[in-house]
């Protein structure tokens, strides 16, 4: 299942990247099929930037959610196996979840900074 998700993500990335890096003809005067003015490139369009930032932020959020879910499930399983260590397991899992959330927030901010620059 994980390999299918990785393959789908790779194909989606390639699907988005190929038109983004396509260049005009050698003379630069050809108009593309979308009806853009002659000499413009897709990278000059802000729509591609918005799409890339949205896809990047979505992938970051999904990764962070998967990480926090894995930490929570492991903590719950550990507390079920050793109830006497529940306090320390709870503290460590909260610390790990906070670190994952911080990294996720930083990555989302980096994705959204692409809209400014």
JOFENTA-V161968 format. One record per residue. RES is the residue in one small letter. OMEGA is omega in whole degrees, -180 to 180 (999 if undefined). NEAR is the number of other ideal C-beta (glycine too) atoms within 8 Angstrom. Layout:
res->RES omega->OMEGA near->NEAR
res->RES omega->OMEGA near->NEAR
//
This chain:
res->x omega->-180 near->4
res->x omega->180 near->5
res->x omega->177 near->6
res->x omega->178 near->7
res->x omega->179 near->8
res->x omega->178 near->8
res->x omega->179 near->8
res->x omega->178 near->8
res->x omega->178 near->9
res->x omega->179 near->8
res->x omega->177 near->8
res->x omega->177 near->9
res->x omega->178 near->8
res->x omega->179 near->8
res->x omega->-180 near->7
res->x omega->-174 near->11
res->x omega->-175 near->8
res->x omega->178 near->8
res->x omega->-178 near->7
res->x omega->-178 near->10
res->x omega->178 near->7
res->x omega->-179 near->7
res->x omega->176 near->4
res->x omega->178 near->8
res->x omega->-176 near->6
res->x omega->-179 near->3
res->x omega->178 near->5
res->x omega->-176 near->8
res->x omega->-177 near->7
res->x omega->177 near->8
res->x omega->-179 near->6
res->x omega->-174 near->8
res->x omega->-178 near->3
res->x omega->178 near->4
res->x omega->178 near->5
res->x omega->179 near->8
res->x omega->-179 near->5
res->x omega->177 near->8
res->x omega->180 near->6
res->x omega->178 near->7
res->x omega->-179 near->8
res->x omega->179 near->9
res->x omega->176 near->7
res->x omega->-179 near->5
res->x omega->-180 near->10
res->x omega->180 near->5
res->x omega->178 near->6
res->x omega->178 near->10
res->x omega->179 near->10
res->x omega->180 near->9
res->x omega->179 near->9
res->x omega->179 near->11
res->x omega->180 near->12
res->x omega->179 near->8
res->x omega->179 near->10
res->x omega->180 near->11
res->x omega->179 near->11
res->x omega->178 near->8
res->x omega->178 near->9
res->x omega->-180 near->12
res->x omega->179 near->10
res->x omega->178 near->8
res->x omega->178 near->9
res->x omega->179 near->13
res->x omega->178 near->8
res->x omega->179 near->8
res->x omega->180 near->10
res->x omega->176 near->11
res->x omega->179 near->8
res->x omega->177 near->8
res->x omega->-179 near->12
res->x omega->-179 near->10
res->x omega->178 near->8
res->x omega->179 near->9
res->x omega->180 near->12
res->x omega->178 near->8
res->x omega->179 near->8
res->x omega->179 near->10
res->x omega->178 near->12
res->x omega->-180 near->6
res->x omega->-179 near->5
res->x omega->-177 near->8
res->x omega->-179 near->6
res->x omega->179 near->4
res->x omega->-175 near->9
res->x omega->-179 near->9
res->x omega->-180 near->6
res->x omega->178 near->7
res->x omega->180 near->12
res->x omega->179 near->10
res->x omega->-180 near->8
res->x omega->-179 near->9
res->x omega->176 near->12
res->x omega->177 near->8
res->x omega->179 near->8
res->x omega->179 near->9
res->x omega->178 near->11
res->x omega->178 near->8
res->x omega->177 near->8
res->x omega->-180 near->12
res->x omega->178 near->10
res->x omega->178 near->8
res->x omega->178 near->9
res->x omega->179 near->13
res->x omega->178 near->8
res->x omega->-179 near->8
res->x omega->177 near->11
res->x omega->178 near->11
res->x omega->177 near->8
res->x omega->177 near->8
res->x omega->-180 near->11
res->x omega->175 near->10
res->x omega->177 near->8
res->x omega->179 near->11
res->x omega->-178 near->8
res->x omega->-176 near->5
res->x omega->999 near->4
//
